Amino acid sequence: MNYFYKNAANLHIFLHICKFFRNFAAEFENIMTFSEFWTTIKIRKWGKYVITLLVFLVVFLFIGDQSLIHFVRRGREIRHLEEQRDMYRSATEQAQREIQILQHPDSLERYAREHYFMHTNNEDIYLVEE
């Protein structure tokens, strides 16, 4: 206790701390308990059930990892991933078809001429754009 009385500034701080705790204790006595809150609600017979249901719905819709918001986000993410999976499957199937086509030497030459504009030494290539 002697520490606080060493100078006037510490005394001033000590008095403010005491005043804060005195006011806090006075306010704490005025706080209603939960059971008093339920008994003072001036609503009909089903009011407590409605409030409980509303609290449950708020928790269900907005709070936690299992909320409806997270459920909708995960559903969107699943649909997006399924679309990507289908796109990659179709690209893989297309690549497999091209691999089968390129197994034959004639089709390999045709593919090289069409896609890479390759030619033999005595040929000229003319590109016609539509």
C-alpha positions as CSV (number, residue, x, y, z in Angstrom):
1,M,0.0,0.0,0.0
2,N,2.9,2.4,0.7
3,Y,3.9,2.1,-2.9
4,F,0.9,4.0,-4.1
5,Y,1.4,6.9,-1.7
6,K,5.0,7.8,-2.8
7,N,3.9,10.7,-5.0
8,A,0.7,12.5,-5.9
9,A,0.4,11.0,-9.4
10,N,0.3,7.4,-8.1
11,L,-2.3,8.5,-5.5
12,H,-4.4,10.0,-8.3
13,I,-4.2,6.7,-10.3
14,F,-5.0,4.7,-7.2
15,L,-8.1,6.8,-6.5
16,H,-9.3,6.3,-10.1
17,I,-8.8,2.5,-9.9
18,C,-10.8,2.4,-6.6
19,K,-13.6,4.6,-8.2
20,F,-13.7,2.2,-11.2
21,F,-14.1,-0.9,-9.1
22,R,-16.7,0.8,-6.9
23,N,-18.8,1.8,-10.0
24,F,-18.3,-1.7,-11.5
25,A,-19.6,-3.3,-8.3
26,A,-22.6,-1.1,-8.2
27,E,-23.5,-1.9,-11.8
28,F,-22.9,-5.6,-11.3
29,E,-25.6,-5.6,-8.5
30,N,-28.1,-4.1,-11.0
31,I,-27.6,-6.9,-13.6
32,M,-30.5,-9.3,-13.9
33,T,-30.0,-13.0,-13.7
34,F,-31.0,-15.3,-16.5
35,S,-34.0,-16.7,-14.6
36,E,-35.2,-13.2,-13.8
37,F,-34.9,-12.2,-17.4
38,W,-37.1,-15.1,-18.5
39,T,-39.7,-14.3,-15.8
40,T,-39.8,-10.6,-16.7
41,I,-40.4,-11.1,-20.4
42,K,-44.0,-9.8,-21.1
43,I,-44.8,-12.2,-23.9
44,R,-47.4,-14.9,-24.5
45,K,-47.2,-18.5,-23.5
46,W,-45.2,-19.6,-26.6
47,G,-42.8,-16.6,-26.5
48,K,-40.0,-18.5,-24.8
49,Y,-40.2,-21.2,-27.4
50,V,-40.2,-18.7,-30.2
51,I,-37.1,-17.0,-28.8
52,T,-35.4,-20.4,-28.3
53,L,-36.2,-21.3,-31.9
54,L,-34.9,-18.0,-33.2
55,V,-31.6,-18.5,-31.3
56,F,-31.3,-22.0,-32.7
57,L,-32.0,-20.8,-36.2
58,V,-29.3,-18.0,-35.9
59,V,-26.8,-20.6,-34.7
60,F,-27.8,-23.0,-37.4
61,L,-27.7,-20.5,-40.2
62,F,-24.7,-18.4,-39.3
63,I,-22.4,-19.8,-36.7
64,G,-19.9,-22.7,-36.9
65,D,-18.4,-24.9,-39.6
66,Q,-21.7,-26.8,-40.1
67,S,-23.8,-23.6,-40.8
68,L,-26.0,-23.2,-43.8
69,I,-23.6,-20.6,-45.3
70,H,-20.7,-23.0,-45.2
71,F,-23.0,-25.7,-46.7
72,V,-23.9,-23.5,-49.7
73,R,-20.2,-22.5,-50.2
74,R,-19.1,-26.2,-50.2
75,G,-21.9,-27.1,-52.6
76,R,-20.8,-24.4,-55.0
77,E,-17.2,-25.6,-54.7
78,I,-18.2,-29.2,-55.4
79,R,-20.1,-28.2,-58.5
80,H,-17.1,-26.1,-59.7
81,L,-14.8,-29.1,-59.1
82,E,-17.1,-31.5,-60.9
83,E,-17.2,-29.1,-63.9
84,Q,-13.4,-29.1,-64.0
85,R,-13.3,-32.9,-63.7
86,D,-15.7,-33.2,-66.7
87,M,-13.6,-30.7,-68.7
88,Y,-10.4,-32.6,-68.0
89,R,-12.0,-35.9,-68.8
90,S,-13.2,-34.6,-72.2
91,A,-9.7,-33.2,-72.9
92,T,-8.2,-36.6,-71.9
93,E,-10.6,-38.4,-74.3
94,Q,-9.7,-36.0,-77.1
95,A,-6.0,-36.5,-76.5
96,Q,-6.5,-40.3,-76.5
97,R,-8.4,-40.1,-79.9
98,E,-5.5,-38.0,-81.3
99,I,-3.0,-40.5,-80.1
100,Q,-4.9,-43.3,-81.8
101,I,-5.1,-41.3,-85.0
102,L,-1.4,-40.6,-84.9
103,Q,-0.5,-44.3,-84.7
104,H,-0.7,-44.6,-88.5
105,P,2.1,-43.0,-90.6
106,D,-0.3,-41.5,-93.2
107,S,-2.4,-39.7,-90.6
108,L,0.8,-38.6,-88.8
109,E,1.9,-36.9,-92.0
110,R,-1.5,-35.3,-92.5
111,Y,-1.5,-34.0,-88.9
112,A,1.9,-32.5,-89.3
113,R,0.9,-30.7,-92.5
114,E,-2.3,-29.4,-91.1
115,H,-1.2,-28.3,-87.6
116,Y,2.5,-27.5,-88.0
117,F,2.6,-26.5,-91.8
118,M,5.3,-29.0,-92.6
119,H,6.1,-29.8,-96.2
120,T,8.6,-31.6,-98.4
121,N,11.4,-29.8,-100.1
122,N,9.7,-29.4,-103.5
123,E,6.3,-28.2,-102.1
124,D,5.1,-24.7,-101.5
125,I,2.5,-23.9,-98.8
126,Y,-0.2,-21.3,-99.3
127,L,-2.3,-20.4,-96.2
128,V,-5.8,-19.3,-97.0
129,E,-7.6,-17.6,-94.1
130,E,-11.4,-17.5,-94.2
